[in-house]
Amino acid sequence: MKIKFIWPGETKESCLSKLESNYIKKISRFIKCEKIVFKSRFNEEKSKQIAFEEGEIEKRCGNLNNLILLTEKGKEMDSFEFAKFLEKKLNFQSDDIVFAVGGENGFSENFFKKGMFLLSLSKMTFTHEFARIILLEQVYRAFTIIKNIKYQR
Ligand SMILES: C[S@@+](CC[C@H](N)C(=O)[O-])C[C@H]1O[C@@H](n2cnc3c(N)ncnc32)[C@H](O)[C@@H]1O
């Protein structure tokens, strides 16, 4: 089993891109980790771009039941609850765990109805690039909780 992170386009902000690589490296100490970046259609009108990105995520995640989709409209958890949520998946799920972050325009309401798990990092809206970093840090933090490793709490 591995953890996959899927999103449209590479992170452009160089300091964020560096942080992203650092956290992926840190998470890889605990579990195999794959970042899947696909090219979006940035020149298309907004609704077409969103539909394209949703299709690409769906194609790449395999089973939608394994998909954890990031949206401020999803379920909020504290870091300990999130660690338990992840631990349960690690213990009982045989397929890969897949997280997907939207592009700058997010997802459509219809996509949210497809049965994947919706996860919120906060009720506040972050840029897609910030949301990637916060997600990665929380996944890393969850592993330090699961493995009882010293980390700032
Ligand atoms: C700029 S936001 C798009 C916001 C848009 N209003 C929406 O409803 O999706 C871009 C992406 O960042 C992620 N994101 C931003 N804030 C988030 C939050 N508080 N919790 C979870 N994901 C978030 C989501 O994946 C979102 O699709």
The ligand as an SDF file (V2000), in Angstrom:
LIG
                    3D

 27 29  0  0  0  0  0  0  0  0999 V2000
   -8.6700   28.1160   -3.8960 C   0  0  0  0  0  0  0  0  0  0  0  0
   -9.3170   26.5880   -3.3840 S   0  0  0  0  0  0  0  0  0  0  0  0
  -10.8580   26.5220   -4.2910 C   0  0  0  0  0  0  0  0  0  0  0  0
  -11.9660   27.1050   -3.5050 C   0  0  0  0  0  0  0  0  0  0  0  0
  -13.3480   26.9360   -4.0900 C   0  0  0  0  0  0  0  0  0  0  0  0
  -14.1880   27.9310   -3.4430 N   0  0  0  0  0  0  0  0  0  0  0  0
  -13.9890   25.5740   -3.8430 C   0  0  0  0  0  0  0  0  0  0  0  0
  -15.1460   25.5710   -3.3900 O   0  0  0  0  0  0  0  0  0  0  0  0
  -13.4230   24.5250   -4.0980 O   0  0  0  0  0  0  0  0  0  0  0  0
   -8.3810   25.3990   -4.2720 C   0  0  0  0  0  0  0  0  0  0  0  0
   -8.3220   24.0270   -3.6580 C   0  0  0  0  0  0  0  0  0  0  0  0
   -7.5710   24.0760   -2.4490 O   0  0  0  0  0  0  0  0  0  0  0  0
   -8.0550   23.1070   -1.5250 C   0  0  0  0  0  0  0  0  0  0  0  0
   -8.4560   23.8280   -0.3000 N   0  0  0  0  0  0  0  0  0  0  0  0
   -8.4370   25.1690   -0.0740 C   0  0  0  0  0  0  0  0  0  0  0  0
   -8.8460   25.4420    1.1670 N   0  0  0  0  0  0  0  0  0  0  0  0
   -9.1160   24.2540    1.7640 C   0  0  0  0  0  0  0  0  0  0  0  0
   -9.5640   23.8720    3.0690 C   0  0  0  0  0  0  0  0  0  0  0  0
   -9.8330   24.7620    4.0130 N   0  0  0  0  0  0  0  0  0  0  0  0
   -9.7280   22.5520    3.3310 N   0  0  0  0  0  0  0  0  0  0  0  0
   -9.4540   21.6240    2.3880 C   0  0  0  0  0  0  0  0  0  0  0  0
   -9.0270   21.9290    1.1370 N   0  0  0  0  0  0  0  0  0  0  0  0
   -8.8610   23.2210    0.8320 C   0  0  0  0  0  0  0  0  0  0  0  0
   -9.2420   22.4090   -2.1770 C   0  0  0  0  0  0  0  0  0  0  0  0
   -8.8510   21.1630   -2.6840 O   0  0  0  0  0  0  0  0  0  0  0  0
   -9.6440   23.3850   -3.2840 C   0  0  0  0  0  0  0  0  0  0  0  0
  -10.2160   22.6960   -4.3610 O   0  0  0  0  0  0  0  0  0  0  0  0
  1  2  1  0
  2  3  1  0
  2 10  1  0
  3  4  1  0
  4  5  1  0
  5  6  1  0
  5  7  1  0
  7  8  2  0
  7  9  1  0
 10 11  1  0
 11 12  1  0
 11 26  1  0
 12 13  1  0
 13 14  1  0
 13 24  1  0
 14 15  1  0
 14 23  1  0
 15 16  2  0
 16 17  1  0
 17 18  1  0
 17 23  2  0
 18 19  1  0
 18 20  2  0
 20 21  1  0
 21 22  2  0
 22 23  1  0
 24 25  1  0
 24 26  1  0
 26 27  1  0
M  CHG  2   2   1   9  -1
M  END
$$$$
